[in-house]
Structures are given as structure tokens and as C-alpha cells.
């Protein structure tokens, strides 16, 4: 069967999921498709989406990062401390937070590569450690009283568009170009797809993974700036749970947990999907306890679909091989 | 039912019945791009050893997998004692009496021999706990049955390859089996171990059991086989019974369908200059004091049984395993090769034996797979020029005759032959001057094999030196200019390939030493 090339793109299932969730929103509540709610949804999506760029990069490289939530908390405290206690200007403070984000990511990278710690465990450790360090600031209390200029970083508009929308679109464009059109991006796919083959092809898997984690830290730094600006305060609990949303976004977006497969644009669609789900649940007054159960169910479902998809492609090869492979079999005859 | 095969010992095996205990009836099977079985008929008689032979990719393993319930035929059926039977899963096939011993063992290295033999049917005490004594007893009995002396408490990973195989056999016969399938059982064994295995087969050849013996070592068949079935391109082309006493060359010709000399198209392009020289290299992986040199345009074959150190020598030269002593010289200059990165920089490429796990990126595109070893050719300042990449990739696919649909799919969907050509294309794209090929024709069909030989000829014509590792001796003898015989990580001798006959080579590789079985 002929399929339009665009329909074979890896982001199609994620786009369909986003569409269906939107449909659900429109059906269940008239308040969903209003200008105000759409703007809220955009703001809500942006933070998850930007952190999910990092999750997408680490998952594509064949690893997983459980620590971005704690990174965001810690960086938020550093940002707020810098702005209030050290009197840093906003650009300087943001720059410092981005650099420190990369450093936190690099710590994960060092543990996973040089330290030979499986990333699931290594970043589970830093999940706890970074959250602990965040509590060392201001005796573990939130830091209030950030200037309104800082809030403008999040709530400002440019040409009528909310700034977070522009950041998100911009960062995803950069991430997409990076993964598709740079040598390092290509190497991330290769290492995630088959680390042994990558090494025997002259790549350095450790170096590639280290850089993927470092870039993920940069994404967490960006997320920390946005979330701090949004709340006008730094809090040591700000990012907790964000890792789950970010990883869910990436997986719902079709980025395979087995590594090396998927498109980063899927993570954006995934973030929009799960933010919409949360938004719809809020509008329909579903209690947060249930929201948490539903979010958990979504990630499990998404991973399960990913697992079955891998198997289905094998089954397809076995069972329906003759019909589908008809055009392709005449290799040598 | 008419028994067409003339049986060597229908009389002297008590109970040897005329109805075949297992048979395949016009079995057909197809995969996308992978070789199919076409109407295969084969009768297996109780008390007989039936040899199944054929080139790489002829459908042998597909047939084995249908018997062991891994694959389902698209048409045709399996008969057990004359009655049609469905083997829909490996477990079902096992319970119906088919025991298969694959080339890759299914043993768990960290467990003991006894635990491995009992896996799948662990004996329990009345409390439902593991009955260790019964388990050990069961293992001891299973080992006694085949008359071998291996301590059931030993951990499997401490055993030699030959011993592991015996454990595998013990495990297979510890359950009631009416069909024992051995898939290439001798590839990793020394000659005395092979003899031991053949004696063991005599014991296992009981009146209630048929043995299917899959091999590509033709010279050993006359000692073990009662009948021989030859597969080519998924079809049965000849069936011999023992009385015919077919010669090795008769069988070989049936396997490839034409005289051997026509099949292996070999051009010799050896030049004067040395491309690669290694001197006295050692590694921690069983490679000691290896010295060899390859000229430009030359094919140097490495002959040795599995585990002899052939692959380890290749990996050492490619920098994949650390070299602990000795030196490597490329174009008469001493170089440091301590990683694949540095090897590739020196113009050395490596096509590993296992395409799937070590060679290819299965879920990515063929072009991705082709350019990955030298992205610098299609990038500037870290940015990829994807148009240029596409043009160069498609150009190479044309040159290598990779199937046309290949550029639009992922590598997973391609046939083994196309996959192998992509790996060769990768190193041509990288512009290597020395290319190491580890089992380059394993698991690909005859047509694709000839393509590989053609590509080797083209490469040598352009001056590329090739280090060829192959278990297929006719291939190794025909394609190599010189052959180095490897045993236990050392080079026994290097000579022109025309100086060897297949039998001599086999004997040197296997040697006369005792090997591992105590």
C-alpha cells in the first residue's frame, strides 16, 4: 500500500494523540477551547516541553535521566538567591543558571560514562542529591520577592504572542536542527541505536552520552528560569515530579526508550498532550489525586505501546512477510 | 508409505521402522528479502542420523526452526509417525519430543551444570521448594546416560566450549526426545572433540530417536550420516543415502549448483607494497605473538576453528581489544592503534561477524548506516550536508547493487545480503586501505555471496588489502591469496592458499590436541 511520506513520519502517532486529547477537551467542557484557556495551556506546556528536550536527548542516546526535576529545583533556588541576595542582574543570573544546569548535567554524564553507573541508578542518586542540595539554600524555605521584571521573562509578550511559546518553538527548532543536521546529533542517534556498532564505527559512545546529559542539563536550566519567573519565587520543591512529566512527554511523543529512535518534535507534541490532559482534568474538577494516577497510567501505557511496537515490527516481518516484502525481495536474482 | 531412501542399517537397528518418525512434507516459508523454503520434503527415520547440508543462507536454519516450533510454515506440514502435527511454539515442539541444540548455546553461564540441565523442569520438594538433591541426581543421570564425566556442580562458564556443548546435549536428552537436532555442532571443536562428539552420536542413535545433523563440514559426514539432504536456495536439490557414498566434491557441487571454480570468482591483484604489518602482538584475549603482513590488493585469509583467536586477532588490529605488546605498521610506518577511532584514522576498517549486534544500526536508514564511520566527508564545522550525503549514498548503493527500495526503509527490513553490502559500503565510503572481514558471507544467500566476492575483487583491484576470516573452507581457499592458520591464538603457518587442500587445512585447524574434555 502506498502511504504518503508524511504519514510515515515518527511523530504521526503523537500528533494523533494530541488531536484526540484536544477533541476530548472540546467534548467534555466548553471552557477548554477558549482564548484564555489556550493561553494557560501554552504556558503550562512550555515548561514541560522545554525540560522534555533534555529527556528526549538522553533517551535518544540510549540512557535515561531521572534528575531533571531536582535540577530544576536546585537551579531555581540558585537563581532566586542570585537575584535577591547577590544582586545579580537578570541576564547574568540566567546565564549563570544555564551554565550551572550544564554542569549538573555533566555530573550525570560523568557518573554514567566514567563512573560506569547505569543511568537509571546514577540519576536516581542525583535526583535525591540535587533535591537535597536545593534544601541547603535559605534553610530549605522558598525565596520570595523576585522583581516583577523577572516575572516578565515568563508573562511578557512579543507581537502579541506569549514569550514562553516563542522560547519553546525556538528551542525545539534548535534541538531539531541539532539532531538532524549536526555530526553530534547524528552520533546521539547512532550511540542510542547500537552502542557497540557505534564504537566499531569509530565513534566515542562515552563522549556522546556525556554531551547528551550535559545538553539535558542545559534544558533543565532553561526550564528552571521559566518556572521561577512564573511563580516569582524560588522553591526547593518547584521541580519535583517534573522528571515524570518530561519523560512521559518524550515517550508519548514516540521517542523509544530503547534508544536511537524517534523525533524530538514528538516530545513537544507529547508535552502538549499530557498538559492538555491535566488541563482537561482540572477544568472538569478531577481531584489531583486522580490526576496523578492518570499521569502514571499514561506513561505506563506509552511505554507499553513502545514495547509492543518493537515486537510488532518483528511479527510483521515473520507473519506477513511475503505480502509486505514483495517489492523488496529480489535482491540478487 | 514407500521408503525411498535405501537405509544403511534398517535391519541392524532394532525397531527401525519403515514409516519415518518425523518428516517434512512440501514445506514452504518466505521472509521479506530473506531466503524462503520451497516445497521441502525430508524423511527422518528412527535410529538414523540424517545430515542436512547447504551453503550459508540456503534455508537450513529456517527448516530447523520450523521443526523446533520457532517458525510456522506458510504451506506444507510436519508429520510425526505419519500423522500431521502442529508445532506452533518452541515449547510445544519440545513437549512433542524435538530437542534442538543451536550453534549458540542456550546455557546460563552463571549457573551450575546441574541447574542448567534442570532448567525448565526444576524438581521440587513436598514443600514446593527447589529439591537440590533430586536436581543433582537428575543431572548426574543425564550425564551418565551419554557417558561423560563432568562435575554437575561446576559453573557452566568455567567449562570449555566442547564441555558446554556436551552439557547442552545432556540437557536435550534428559527429556524424552524422538528428534534430536544438532545445528552446526562441530564449528567450535578440535578434531579429537569432533571424534568424541561422533562417538556420542552413536550412543544417542537409539531405535526410538532420529537425529538431524546440520553441518557445512562435508568431510565429516561419511563417518556419521545415514542419509544426506542438500538444500540450495530453499529447495532440496539432492538426497543421498549412505550406499551412494557421495564424495565431498559431489556434495559440494550439489550445494552450489555448479563446479566450485565457477562459483568463486577470484581475481588476484596483489601488489608489491605492504599495506599493513603487525609484529609480535599480544592481547589479554588469547592472542599471542602474532606477526603477519598484508600487501596492497591482497586477500589474507585467517583459518581457524571458532575460539582459535581469529576474531580476537582482527579485533586487536582494529584497536577494539587492547594490544599488550608488539607493533602495528601501516604503509611501513609504525602507528599506534589503541581504539577503533585510531584504526579508522589509519585507514583500517572492520566488518564484524555479527551484523545485527555489532555492525548495523537496525532502526536507522541505510544511508545513515553507510556514512556513519566517516561523517567528516559530509560535514563542515560540525554541520551535516544532507543533500551531499544522499547523493553520495545513493551513488554507492548503485555501485554495490543494493536493492532499490533500500533508501526508503530502515535497515531492519533489508535482507542479510543487502545488510552486508551496506557494511562493505560503509568502509568504502570511509576510504579504508585495509579491510577486515569477519565471516562476511554468513547468513546470506548464494546470489549475495557472489556479490560479496565481486566487491572483494573490486576492492583489491583498487589496492585495498583484505584480511578475511571465514569458517567456510572452500570460500577461504578460493578467495584468499595467502592463508594463515590460527590455533590457540597463535599462527601455525602462513602459505599461499594454493598450497593447501581442504582436508589438510581442516586437519591443521583442528589439530590433534586433546582439548578441554576431561
Interface residues (C-beta under 8 A of the other chain):
Chain A: X180 X181 X182 X183 X184 X186 X187 X189 X190 X193 X194 X196 X197 X198 X199 X200 X201 X202 X203 X204 X256 X260 X261 X313 X317 X318 X321 X322 X324 X325 X327 X328 X329 X330 X331 X332 X333
Chain B: X30 X31 X32 X33 X34 X71 X74 X318 X320 X340 X341 X343 X344 X345 X350 X352 X357 X358 X359 X360 X361 X362 X363 X364 X368 X372 X373 X374 X375 X376 X379 X382 X383 X384 X386 X401 X403 X405 X409 X412 X413 X414 X415 X417 X418 X426 X430 X445 X446 X447 X448 X450 X451
